[in-house]
């Protein structure tokens, strides 16, 4: 009833509502008058023919004839009566079958449906609403962000310029608002001064406009914008953006960090204060064939093995875990500890063959720049002649062509990085490269989260998701937290020690058995205790650093709240 009353209020607030209702009522009164007139004439003609019928029969006959249901058991015998019957029949066809539906739809149903849609897609929020996130563009990043906001209990609204688009999103289960993205009044109506954050992931010019418009209204709301080009960063900041994200550049750097084939040295993939997360291949090292317990890595170097990759599949590190030829160790430690590891094992498996980068767009060029900073050779495969710059670093052609890949060095390369923005193309190229070189390392970019599993099935060792990475950056800015994405679906995150775990040992908590997550460090007063002793009690007022998949992370949050 509350929803119906809201629709009724919205319906009556329309400027044409009274006029529409007046028009509908006039037509209904006219129709009632015609029915009454025909009923009276029916009686007069029946008396003329010598038949006697009640007034109810007259009304019944008029409705059955006008609605074309037939004459039933009451009929006229005279020609005059039959002519009258035809007039009533034709009048009914016009009034009941044509004009009545049209009038009802025009003056009542369409306005009511519009009011109903407006209730579902409002243009303003109540002043009591606070702490909400305004998302100005619905894309793969927004979809991933909304999933994370829902998971952690943050309120959000998608601001859409068109009612129909807003209605489509509402029907998909999203919270939506309708309004022009460049209109200050829009942001006043949605209580922007009470919002926690505005997220702008449109094109560079529109993002600038959004930031400028929002900042005019509120000085305190946090604004995060995405920029495609380096030149746009300063403009976004001048417009009022607190955080400008060049996601293509960040994704390219992440893809480059996943390149492990050059040597057995540790490659840093993330940092949390003093804690450094790195990965190291073990191919051609003395570690191959040993278990983690037999390797004595912690005793030798001080680093902790927090997990291993086996052909794109992450496994928790256990003492009995066997280190195989293509295993990639996920290590955690401080700078000096990782350097110790490099001194022991960094001399092995040295290769100087160039990395193949498929795609010369913004992500591909950023990947190349990051590899260059690491002094690693590369070659870019690109079919668009306008993007081919340095012939020594580019191979012009289609990566789906065997001759092009052979020219790029597919037969000898240790790594191929696939960076195009078309997921279906990346899946195809992953499958193709895996068939050509079963032993090559393949790192691929996914634009949409739903295609990540397909890329792994096609043969990718690592997949970095554009959507997940963007969502994590935004959420980190919102919650002042820090999430490191090791690969799609696997994160390292931190949170304050929950009351449930204070004074409990990790052994007693059974966190790994209950949730699948592992506590890899405890941060107390700025001192990071990496790979803490499971028999020591967890102190209050500290932070846990935890590793786990998205599913395990959800189980962990439910576990600590229970």
ROMAR-177126 format. One record per residue (C-alpha): x, y, z; residue number from 1; chain. Coordinates in Angstrom, 1 decimal. Each point is the difference from the previous one (the first is absolute). Layout:
      X      Y      Z  nr kette
      X      Y      Z NUM     A
...
This chain:
      X      Y      Z  nr kette
    0.0    0.0    0.0   1     A
    2.9    2.4    0.8   2     A
    1.4   -0.7   -3.5   3     A
   -3.4    0.7   -1.6   4     A
   -0.4    3.2    1.9   5     A
    3.4    1.1   -1.2   6     A
   -1.0   -0.6   -3.5   7     A
   -3.3    1.9    0.5   8     A
    1.9    3.0    1.4   9     A
    2.4   -0.1   -2.9  10     A
   -3.0   -0.3   -2.4  11     A
   -1.8    3.0    1.5  12     A
    3.2    2.1    0.0  13     A
    0.1   -0.1   -3.8  14     A
   -1.0    3.3   -1.6  15     A
   -2.5   -1.7   -2.3  16     A
   -1.5   -2.3    2.6  17     A
   -3.2    2.0    0.7  18     A
   -0.5    0.7   -3.7  19     A
    0.5   -3.8   -0.9  20     A
   -2.5   -1.1    2.7  21     A
   -2.4    2.7   -1.1  22     A
    0.2   -1.2   -3.6  23     A
   -0.5   -3.6    1.1  24     A
   -3.0    0.8    2.1  25     A
   -1.7    2.0   -2.8  26     A
    0.4   -2.9   -2.3  27     A
   -1.4   -2.5    2.5  28     A
   -3.0    2.4    0.7  29     A
   -0.6    0.3   -3.7  30     A
    0.1   -3.8   -0.4  31     A
   -2.4   -0.5    3.0  32     A
   -2.4    2.5   -1.6  33     A
    0.1   -1.8   -3.4  34     A
   -0.7   -3.4    1.8  35     A
   -2.9    1.6    1.9  36     A
   -1.4    1.5   -3.2  37     A
    0.2   -3.3   -1.9  38     A
   -1.7   -1.8    3.0  39     A
   -2.9    2.5   -0.1  40     A
   -0.4   -0.3   -3.8  41     A
    0.1   -3.8    0.4  42     A
   -3.1    0.2    2.2  43     A
   -1.8    2.3   -2.3  44     A
    0.6   -2.2   -3.1  45     A
   -1.0   -3.2    2.0  46     A
   -3.3    1.7    1.0  47     A
   -0.5    0.9   -3.7  48     A
    0.5   -3.7   -0.9  49     A
   -2.3   -1.1    2.9  50     A
    2.8   -1.6    2.1  51     A
    0.4    0.6    3.7  52     A
    3.5    0.0    1.6  53     A
    1.4    1.4    3.3  54     A
    2.4    2.9    0.3  55     A
    2.7   -2.5    1.0  56     A
   -0.6   -1.9   -3.2  57     A
    0.3    3.2   -2.0  58     A
    3.4    0.8    1.6  59     A
    1.1   -3.7   -0.5  60     A
   -1.0    0.1   -3.7  61     A
    1.8    3.3   -0.6  62     A
    3.3   -1.2    1.5  63     A
   -0.1   -3.4   -1.8  64     A
   -0.6    1.7   -3.4  65     A
    2.5    2.8    0.6  66     A
    2.7   -2.5    1.1  67     A
   -0.7   -2.2   -3.1  68     A
   -0.8   -3.0    2.2  69     A
   -3.3   -0.6   -1.9  70     A
   -3.7    0.6    0.4  71     A
   -0.6   -3.0    2.2  72     A
   -3.7   -0.9    0.6  73     A
   -1.3    3.6   -0.5  74     A
   -0.5    1.1   -3.6  75     A
   -2.0    2.5   -2.0  76     A
   -2.6   -1.2   -2.6  77     A
   -0.4    3.3   -2.0  78     A
    2.3    1.6   -2.5  79     A
    0.1    3.1    2.2  80     A
    1.2   -2.1    3.0  81     A
    2.6   -1.7   -2.1  82     A
    1.3    3.4   -1.3  83     A
    0.2    1.2    3.6  84     A
    2.0   -3.2    0.9  85     A
    2.5    0.7   -2.8  86     A
    0.4    3.6    1.3  87     A
    0.6   -1.2    3.5  88     A
    2.5   -2.7   -1.3  89     A
    2.0    2.5   -2.0  90     A
    0.0    2.5    2.9  91     A
    1.3   -2.7    2.3  92     A
    2.8   -0.9   -2.4  93     A
    1.1    3.6   -0.1  94     A
   -0.5    1.0    3.6  95     A
    0.8   -3.2    1.9  96     A
    2.5   -1.8   -2.2  97     A
    1.9    3.0   -1.4  98     A
   -0.5    3.2    2.0  99     A
   -0.2   -1.5    3.5 100     A
    3.3   -1.8   -0.1 101     A
    1.7    2.9   -1.6 102     A
   -1.4    2.5    2.5 103     A
    0.8   -2.2    3.0 104     A
    3.6   -0.6   -1.2 105     A
    0.5    3.7   -1.0 106     A
   -1.5    1.6    3.1 107     A
    0.6   -2.5    2.8 108     A
    2.1   -3.1   -0.7 109     A
    3.0    1.8   -1.7 110     A
    0.2    2.7    2.7 111     A
   -0.4   -2.6    2.7 112     A
    2.8   -2.1   -1.5 113     A
    2.2    3.0   -0.3 114     A
   -0.7    0.8    3.7 115     A
    0.7   -3.6    0.9 116     A
    3.4    0.1   -1.8 117     A
    0.9    3.3    1.7 118     A
   -0.6   -1.5    3.4 119     A
    2.4   -2.8   -0.9 120     A
    2.5    2.5   -1.6 121     A
   -0.1    3.1    2.3 122     A
    1.6    3.3   -0.8 123     A
    0.8    0.9    3.7 124     A
    0.8   -1.5    3.3 125     A
   -1.2    0.8    3.5 126     A
    2.2    2.3    2.0 127     A
    0.5   -2.6    2.7 128     A
    2.0   -2.2   -2.4 129     A
    3.7    0.2    0.6 130     A
    3.3   -1.8   -0.8 131     A
   -1.2   -1.2   -3.4 132     A
    2.2   -0.5   -3.1 133     A
   -1.1    1.6   -3.2 134     A
    1.1   -1.9   -3.2 135     A
   -0.4    2.0   -3.2 136     A
    0.6   -2.7   -2.5 137     A
   -1.0   -3.6   -0.1 138     A
    2.7   -2.2   -1.5 139     A
    2.0   -3.0    0.9 140     A
    1.9    1.9    2.7 141     A
   -3.3    1.3    1.5 142     A
   -1.4   -3.6    0.0 143     A
    3.0   -1.3    1.9 144     A
    0.0    3.0    2.4 145     A
   -3.7   -0.5    0.8 146     A
    0.6   -3.6    0.9 147     A
    2.8    1.1    2.4 148     A
   -2.2    2.8    1.5 149     A
   -2.8   -2.4    0.6 150     A
    2.3   -2.5    1.6 151     A
    1.3    2.6    2.5 152     A
   -3.3    1.7    0.6 153     A
    0.5    3.3   -1.7 154     A
   -2.9    1.8   -1.6 155     A
    0.2    1.1   -3.7 156     A
   -2.0    1.5   -2.8 157     A
    0.6    0.0   -3.8 158     A
   -0.7    3.4   -1.5 159     A
   -1.5   -0.4   -3.5 160     A
   -1.1    2.7   -2.4 161     A
   -2.9   -1.9   -1.7 162     A
   -3.1   -1.4    1.7 163     A
   -0.1   -3.1   -2.2 164     A
    3.7   -0.9    0.7 165     A
   -0.7    0.5    3.7 166     A
   -3.0   -2.2   -0.2 167     A
    2.0   -2.8   -1.7 168     A
    2.6    0.2    2.8 169     A
   -2.7    0.0    2.7 170     A
   -1.5   -3.1   -1.5 171     A
    3.4   -1.6    0.2 172     A
    0.0    0.6    3.7 173     A
    2.1    3.2    0.3 174     A
   -0.7    3.2    1.9 175     A
   -0.4    2.9   -2.5 176     A
   -0.6    3.7   -0.1 177     A
   -0.9    2.1   -3.0 178     A
    1.6    3.3   -0.8 179     A
    2.3    1.9   -2.3 180     A
    3.7   -0.6    0.8 181     A
    0.9    3.6   -0.7 182     A
   -2.8    1.7    1.9 183     A
    0.7    1.4    3.5 184     A
   -3.6   -0.4    1.0 185     A
    0.2   -3.8   -0.6 186     A
    2.7   -0.3    2.6 187     A
   -1.8    2.2    2.5 188     A
   -3.1   -2.2   -0.3 189     A
    2.1   -3.2    0.7 190     A
    1.5    1.5    3.1 191     A
    3.5    0.2   -1.3 192     A
    1.2    1.9    3.0 193     A
   -0.8   -3.2    2.1 194     A
    1.6   -2.4   -2.4 195     A
    3.1   -2.0    0.8 196     A
    1.4    0.0   -3.6 197     A
   -0.8    0.9   -3.6 198     A
    1.5   -2.5   -2.6 199     A
    0.4    1.3   -3.5 200     A
    1.1   -2.6   -2.6 201     A
   -1.3    1.5   -3.2 202     A
    2.2    1.7   -2.6 203     A
    2.6    2.5    1.0 204     A
   -2.0    3.1   -0.9 205     A
   -3.2   -1.1    1.7 206     A
    1.9   -1.1    3.1 207     A
    1.5    3.5    0.2 208     A
   -3.5    1.5   -0.3 209     A
   -1.3   -2.3    2.7 210     A
    2.8    0.8    2.4 211     A
   -0.3    3.8   -0.6 212     A
   -3.8   -0.1    0.5 213     A
    0.1   -2.0    3.2 214     A
    2.9    2.0    1.5 215     A
   -2.1    3.2   -0.5 216     A
   -2.6   -1.4    2.4 217     A
    2.1   -1.9    2.5 218     A
    3.6    0.6    1.1 219     A
    0.2   -3.1    2.2 220     A
   -1.4   -2.8   -2.1 221     A
    2.7   -2.3   -1.4 222     A
    0.2   -0.1   -3.8 223     A
    1.8   -2.7   -1.9 224     A
    0.3    0.2   -3.8 225     A
    1.5   -2.2   -2.7 226     A
    2.3    1.5   -2.6 227     A
    0.9   -1.6   -3.3 228     A
    2.8    2.4   -0.9 229     A
    2.9    1.4    2.0 230     A
   -0.9    3.6   -1.0 231     A
   -3.4   -0.4    1.7 232     A
    1.4   -0.6    3.4 233     A
    0.8    3.6    0.9 234     A
   -3.3    1.2   -1.4 235     A
   -2.0   -2.5    2.1 236     A
    1.9    1.2    3.1 237     A
   -0.7    3.6   -0.8 238     A
   -3.7   -0.8   -0.5 239     A
   -0.1   -1.4    3.6 240     A
    0.8   -3.7   -0.3 241     A
    1.8   -1.4    3.1 242     A
    1.2   -3.1   -1.7 243     A
    0.7   -0.4   -3.7 244     A
    0.5   -3.6   -1.2 245     A
    1.7   -0.9   -3.2 246     A
   -1.3   -3.6    0.1 247     A
    1.5   -1.0   -3.4 248     A
    3.5    1.0    1.3 249     A
   -0.5   -1.8    3.3 250     A
   -1.3   -3.1   -1.7 251     A
    3.0    0.0   -2.4 252     A
    2.4    0.2    3.0 253     A
   -1.8   -2.9    1.7 254     A
    0.2   -2.1   -3.2 255     A
    3.7    0.8   -0.2 256     A
    0.5   -1.0    3.6 257     A
   -1.4   -3.5   -0.8 258     A
    2.9   -0.6   -2.4 259     A
    2.1   -2.6    1.8 260     A
    1.9   -1.6   -2.8 261     A
    3.1    2.2   -0.1 262     A
    1.7   -1.4    3.1 263     A
   -0.7   -1.7    3.3 264     A
    0.2    3.3    1.9 265     A
   -2.9    1.2    2.1 266     A
   -2.4    2.3   -1.9 267     A
   -1.8    2.4    2.3 268     A
   -3.8    0.1   -0.5 269     A
   -1.2    1.9    3.0 270     A
    0.9    1.8    3.2 271     A
   -1.7    0.6    3.3 272     A
    2.1    2.3    2.1 273     A
    3.1   -2.1    0.9 274     A
   -1.5   -3.2   -1.5 275     A
    1.0   -0.7   -3.6 276     A
   -1.8   -2.7   -2.1 277     A
    2.0   -1.5   -2.8 278     A
    0.0   -3.0   -2.3 279     A
    2.9   -2.1   -1.2 280     A
    0.1   -2.8   -2.6 281     A
    2.1   -3.0    1.1 282     A
    0.8   -1.5   -3.4 283     A
    3.7   -1.2   -0.2 284     A
    0.5    0.8    3.8 285     A
    1.0   -2.6    2.6 286     A
   -3.5    0.4    1.5 287     A
   -1.6   -2.2   -2.6 288     A
   -1.2   -3.3    1.3 289     A
    0.2    1.0    3.7 290     A
   -2.9    0.6    2.4 291     A
   -0.3    3.4    1.6 292     A
    1.1   -1.6    3.3 293     A
    3.1   -1.5   -1.7 294     A
    0.9    3.3   -1.7 295     A
    0.6    1.7    3.4 296     A
   -0.6    3.4   -1.8 297     A
   -1.1    1.8    3.2 298     A
    3.1   -1.1    1.9 299     A
    2.3    0.9   -2.9 300     A
   -1.5    3.3   -1.1 301     A
   -2.6    1.1    2.5 302     A
   -2.8    0.1   -2.7 303     A
   -3.3   -1.7    0.5 304     A
   -1.6   -2.0   -2.8 305     A
   -3.7    0.9    0.2 306     A
   -1.1   -1.9   -3.0 307     A
    1.0   -1.5   -3.4 308     A
   -1.3    0.4   -3.5 309     A
   -0.3   -3.2   -2.1 310     A
   -1.0    0.9   -3.5 311     A
   -2.3    2.9    1.0 312     A
   -1.4   -1.8    3.0 313     A
    0.8    1.3    3.5 314     A
    0.6   -2.4    2.8 315     A
    0.6    0.8    3.7 316     A
    3.5   -0.8    1.1 317     A
    0.3   -3.1    2.2 318     A
    3.1   -1.7    1.3 319     A
   -0.7   -3.0   -2.3 320     A
   -0.5    2.1   -3.1 321     A
    2.3   -1.2   -2.8 322     A
    1.9    2.6   -2.0 323     A
   -0.2   -1.0   -3.7 324     A
    1.7    1.3   -3.1 325     A
   -2.7    2.5   -0.9 326     A
   -0.9    1.0    3.6 327     A
    0.0    3.7    0.8 328     A
    0.6    0.8    3.6 329     A
   -2.0    2.8    1.6 330     A
    2.3    1.6    2.6 331     A
   -0.5    2.4    2.9 332     A
    2.7    1.8    1.9 333     A
    1.9    3.2    0.5 334     A
    2.5    1.5   -2.5 335     A
    3.1   -1.6    1.5 336     A
   -1.7   -3.4    0.2 337     A
   -1.0    0.1   -3.7 338     A
    3.6    1.1   -0.9 339     A
    1.2   -3.1    1.9 340     A
   -2.1   -2.1   -2.2 341     A
    1.4    1.6   -3.1 342     A
    3.5   -0.6    1.1 343     A
   -0.7   -3.8    0.3 344     A
   -2.2   -0.6   -3.0 345     A
    0.1    3.2   -2.3 346     A
    2.9   -1.3   -2.0 347     A
   -2.0   -2.9   -1.5 348     A
   -2.1   -0.1   -3.2 349     A
    1.3    3.1   -1.6 350     A
   -1.6    0.7   -3.4 351     A
    0.3    3.0   -2.3 352     A
   -2.7   -0.9   -2.6 353     A
   -2.5    2.9   -0.5 354     A
   -3.5   -0.2    1.6 355     A
   -2.8    0.0   -2.7 356     A
   -2.7    2.6    0.7 357     A
   -3.1   -0.4   -2.1 358     A
   -1.8    3.3   -0.5 359     A
    1.6    3.5   -0.3 360     A
   -2.8    2.0    1.7 361     A
    0.4    1.9    3.3 362     A
    0.2   -3.2    2.1 363     A
    2.5   -1.6   -2.4 364     A
    2.2    3.1   -0.1 365     A
   -0.1    0.4    3.8 366     A
    1.0   -3.7    0.3 367     A
    3.0    0.7   -2.3 368     A
    1.0    3.0    2.0 369     A
    0.0   -2.0    3.2 370     A
    2.1   -2.8   -1.5 371     A
    2.4    2.6   -1.4 372     A
    0.4    1.4    3.6 373     A
    0.9   -3.5    1.1 374     A
    2.5   -0.2   -2.9 375     A
   -1.9   -2.8   -1.6 376     A
   -0.2   -0.3   -3.8 377     A
   -3.4   -0.1   -1.7 378     A
   -1.7    0.0   -3.4 379     A
   -3.5    1.3   -0.6 380     A
   -2.3   -1.7   -2.6 381     A
   -2.4    2.6   -1.4 382     A
   -2.1    0.0   -3.2 383     A
   -0.9    3.7    0.0 384     A
    2.7    1.7   -2.0 385     A
   -0.7    3.3    1.7 386     A
    1.1   -1.5    3.3 387     A
    3.3   -1.5   -1.3 388     A
    2.7    2.4    1.0 389     A
    3.4   -1.6    0.5 390     A
    0.6   -2.8   -2.6 391     A
    2.6   -1.6    2.3 392     A
   -2.6   -0.4    2.7 393     A
   -3.2   -0.6   -2.1 394     A
   -1.1   -2.8   -2.3 395     A
   -2.8    1.1   -2.2 396     A
   -2.7   -2.6   -0.6 397     A
   -2.8   -2.0    1.5 398     A
    0.9   -2.1    3.0 399     A
   -2.4   -2.7   -1.2 400     A
    2.4   -0.5   -3.0 401     A
    2.7   -2.6    0.7 402     A
    2.5    1.7   -2.2 403     A
   -0.4    3.2    2.0 404     A
    0.5   -1.8    3.3 405     A
    3.0   -1.8   -1.3 406     A
    1.5    3.3   -1.1 407     A
   -0.6    1.3    3.5 408     A
    1.9   -3.0    1.5 409     A
   -2.7   -2.3    1.3 410     A
    2.3   -3.0   -0.5 411     A
    2.5    1.3    2.5 412     A
   -1.7    2.5    2.3 413     A
   -0.6   -0.9    3.6 414     A
   -3.0    2.3    0.5 415     A
   -2.9    1.4   -2.1 416     A
   -2.2    2.7    1.4 417     A
   -3.5    0.5   -1.6 418     A
   -1.3    3.5    0.5 419     A
   -2.8    0.7   -2.5 420     A
   -3.3    1.4    1.3 421     A
   -2.1   -2.7   -1.6 422     A
   -0.5   -3.0    2.3 423     A
   -1.1   -2.3   -2.7 424     A
    3.2    0.8   -1.9 425     A
    2.2   -0.5    3.1 426     A
   -1.6   -3.4    0.6 427     A
    0.6   -1.0   -3.6 428     A
    3.6    1.1    0.1 429     A
    0.6   -1.7    3.3 430     A
   -1.2   -3.2   -1.4 431     A
    2.1    0.4   -3.2 432     A
    3.2    0.8    1.9 433     A
   -0.4   -2.8    2.4 434     A
   -0.4   -2.5   -2.9 435     A
    3.1    1.4   -1.7 436     A
    2.1    0.1    3.2 437     A
   -1.2   -2.3    2.9 438     A
    2.9    1.2    2.2 439     A
   -0.3    3.8   -0.5 440     A
   -1.2    2.3    2.7 441     A
   -3.3    1.7   -1.1 442     A
   -1.3    3.1    1.9 443     A
   -3.2    1.4   -1.3 444     A
   -2.2    3.1    0.6 445     A
   -3.7   -0.4    0.6 446     A
   -2.4    2.9   -0.3 447     A
   -3.0   -1.7    1.5 448     A
    0.2   -2.2    3.1 449     A
   -2.3   -2.7   -1.5 450     A
    2.7   -0.9   -2.6 451     A
    2.8   -0.7    2.4 452     A
   -0.8   -3.6    0.5 453     A
   -0.2   -0.5   -3.8 454     A
    3.5    1.4   -0.4 455     A
    1.3   -2.3    2.7 456     A
   -1.6   -3.0   -1.8 457     A
    1.5    1.2   -3.3 458     A
    3.4   -0.3    1.6 459     A
    0.9    3.3    1.6 460     A
    2.4   -0.2    3.0 461     A
   -1.1    3.3    1.4 462     A
   -2.9    2.3   -0.8 463     A
   -0.3    3.6    1.1 464     A
   -3.5    1.5    0.0 465     A
   -0.5    3.6   -1.0 466     A
   -3.3    0.0    1.9 467     A
    1.3   -1.5    3.2 468     A
    3.1    2.2    0.1 469     A
   -2.0    3.2   -0.6 470     A
   -2.5   -1.1    2.7 471     A
    2.7   -0.7    2.5 472     A
    1.7    3.4   -0.6 473     A
   -3.3    1.8    0.5 474     A
   -0.9   -2.0    3.1 475     A
    3.5    0.5    1.5 476     A
   -0.6    3.8   -0.4 477     A
   -3.4   -0.3    1.6 478     A
    0.8   -2.1    3.0 479     A
    3.6    1.1    0.5 480     A
    0.9   -3.7   -0.2 481     A
    2.4   -1.8   -2.2 482     A
   -0.7   -2.9   -2.3 483     A
    2.8   -1.6   -2.1 484     A
   -1.3   -2.1   -2.9 485     A
    2.4   -2.8   -0.6 486     A
   -2.0   -1.3   -2.9 487     A
   -3.7    0.1   -0.9 488     A
   -2.0   -1.4    2.9 489     A
    3.0   -0.1    2.5 490     A
    0.6    3.0    2.3 491     A
    2.1    1.0    3.0 492     A
   -1.9    2.3    2.3 493     A
    0.2    1.2    3.5 494     A
   -2.4    0.9    2.8 495     A
    0.0    0.7    3.7 496     A
    0.1   -3.0    2.3 497     A
   -3.7   -0.9    0.6 498     A
   -1.1   -0.4    3.6 499     A
   -0.6   -3.6   -0.7 500     A
    3.7   -0.7   -0.6 501     A
    1.5    2.2    2.8 502     A
    1.9   -2.3    2.4 503     A
   -0.4   -3.0   -2.2 504     A
    2.9   -1.8   -1.8 505     A
   -0.1   -0.5   -3.7 506     A
    0.1   -3.8    0.7 507     A
   -3.1    0.3    2.2 508     A
   -1.9    2.2   -2.4 509     A
    0.1   -2.6   -2.9 510     A
   -0.2    2.9   -2.5 511     A
    1.5   -2.0   -2.8 512     A
   -2.3   -2.9    0.5 513     A
   -3.1    2.1    0.5 514     A
    0.5    2.6   -2.7 515     A
    2.8   -1.1   -2.3 516     A
    1.9    3.3    0.8 517     A
    3.5    0.2    1.5 518     A
    1.3    2.6    2.4 519     A
    3.4    0.9   -1.4 520     A
    0.9    2.9    2.3 521     A
   -1.1    1.9    3.1 522     A
    0.8    3.7    0.0 523     A
    0.2    1.5    3.5 524     A
    1.0    3.7    0.5 525     A
    1.8    0.1   -3.3 526     A
    2.0   -3.2    0.6 527     A
   -0.9   -2.7   -2.6 528     A
    0.3   -3.6    1.3 529     A
    0.1   -2.1   -3.1 530     A
   -1.2   -3.6    0.2 531     A
   -0.8    0.3    3.7 532     A
    0.4   -3.0    2.3 533     A
   -3.4   -1.8    0.0 534     A
    0.3   -0.7    3.7 535     A
    0.3    3.7    1.0 536     A
   -3.1    1.8    1.1 537     A
   -1.4    2.7   -2.3 538     A
    0.2    3.4    1.8 539     A
   -2.7    2.6   -0.1 540     A
    0.5    3.3   -1.9 541     A
    2.0   -1.6   -2.8 542     A
   -0.6   -0.8   -3.6 543     A
   -0.2   -3.3   -1.7 544     A
    1.4   -0.4   -3.5 545     A
   -2.0   -2.8   -1.7 546     A
    0.3   -1.8   -3.4 547     A
   -3.0   -1.7   -1.7 548     A
   -2.2   -0.3   -3.0 549     A
   -3.1    2.3   -0.2 550     A
   -2.2   -2.9    1.1 551     A
    2.3   -0.8    2.9 552     A
    0.1    3.7    0.9 553     A
   -3.8    0.0    0.3 554     A
    0.1   -3.1    2.2 555     A
    2.7    1.7    2.2 556     A
   -2.2    3.1    0.5 557     A
   -3.0   -2.1    0.9 558     A
    2.2   -2.1    2.4 559     A
    1.3    3.0    2.0 560     A
   -3.5    1.5    0.2 561     A
   -1.6   -3.2    1.3 562     A
